[in-house]
Amino acid sequence: MNSSTDYNHRVHVSSAYDTGMAFGVLILILIVALVAYSCSCCVQEPSTYPITNQGSSVADRGSVVIDIGLNEATLASYSKVLYSQAKLQHEGNDSQPFGCSICLGDYEDNEMLRFLPDCGHVFHLKCVDCWLKQHSTCPMCRSSLAPTPLPESSC
């Protein structure tokens, strides 16, 4: 084999490699475009979702219920207590809370805590209020804190 034939062979192999790479990149771009298109077809407008204050769940006909948390009036109805007072009430009790399970910080005697009525859990006031404005469940046990609507009278 002479050098001219060897050079032509290398050029031919390099050209085939370049063509294969270009074809592979083109296929990859088409796959990404197809996936992006198929995902965008599944997304609905946010306004089509019914918004309620009854917790997260999947309702009939594929609609989604969005949990928007509790309002200020409901939050204000939950009792507040100083940790020093709560500690005195639970003295000798093994279930005495020592720290906030949201921020994982220990309670100080002068800190205000929020007492959740349904489950009895306590948290730092600022920690749990922030949580409850976004969720309607206890951050520890997930019990629902959403107020139940009063039944309508048939008068």
Secondary structure as the mmCIF struct_conf table of DSSP 4:
data_model
#
loop_
_struct_conf.conf_type_id
_struct_conf.id
_struct_conf.beg_label_comp_id
_struct_conf.beg_label_asym_id
_struct_conf.beg_label_seq_id
_struct_conf.end_label_comp_id
_struct_conf.end_label_asym_id
_struct_conf.end_label_seq_id
HELX_RH_AL_P HELX_RH_AL_P1 SER A 3 CYS A 42
HELX_LH_PP_P HELX_LH_PP_P1 VAL A 43 GLU A 45
HELX_RH_3T_P HELX_RH_3T_P1 PRO A 46 THR A 48
BEND BEND1 TYR A 49 TYR A 49
STRN STRN1 ILE A 51 THR A 52
BEND BEND2 ASN A 53 GLN A 54
BEND BEND3 SER A 56 SER A 56
STRN STRN2 SER A 57 VAL A 58
HELX_RH_3T_P HELX_RH_3T_P2 ASP A 60 GLY A 62
STRN STRN3 VAL A 64 ASP A 67
HELX_RH_AL_P HELX_RH_AL_P2 GLU A 72 SER A 77
BEND BEND4 TYR A 78 TYR A 78
STRN STRN4 LYS A 80 LEU A 82
HELX_RH_AL_P HELX_RH_AL_P3 TYR A 83 GLN A 89
TURN_TY1_P TURN_TY1_P1 HIS A 90 GLY A 92
TURN_TY1_P TURN_TY1_P2 ASP A 94 SER A 95
STRN STRN5 GLY A 99 GLY A 99
TURN_TY1_P TURN_TY1_P3 SER A 101 CYS A 103
HELX_LH_PP_P HELX_LH_PP_P2 GLY A 105 GLY A 105
STRN STRN6 ASP A 106 ASP A 106
HELX_LH_PP_P HELX_LH_PP_P3 TYR A 107 GLU A 108
TURN_TY1_P TURN_TY1_P4 ASP A 109 ASN A 110
STRN STRN7 MET A 112 PHE A 115
TURN_TY1_P TURN_TY1_P5 PRO A 117 CYS A 119
STRN STRN8 VAL A 122 HIS A 124
HELX_RH_AL_P HELX_RH_AL_P4 LEU A 125 GLN A 134
BEND BEND5 SER A 136 SER A 136
STRN STRN9 THR A 137 THR A 137
TURN_TY1_P TURN_TY1_P6 PRO A 139 CYS A 141
STRN STRN10 SER A 144 SER A 144
BEND BEND6 ALA A 146 ALA A 146
HELX_LH_PP_P HELX_LH_PP_P4 PRO A 147 SER A 153
#
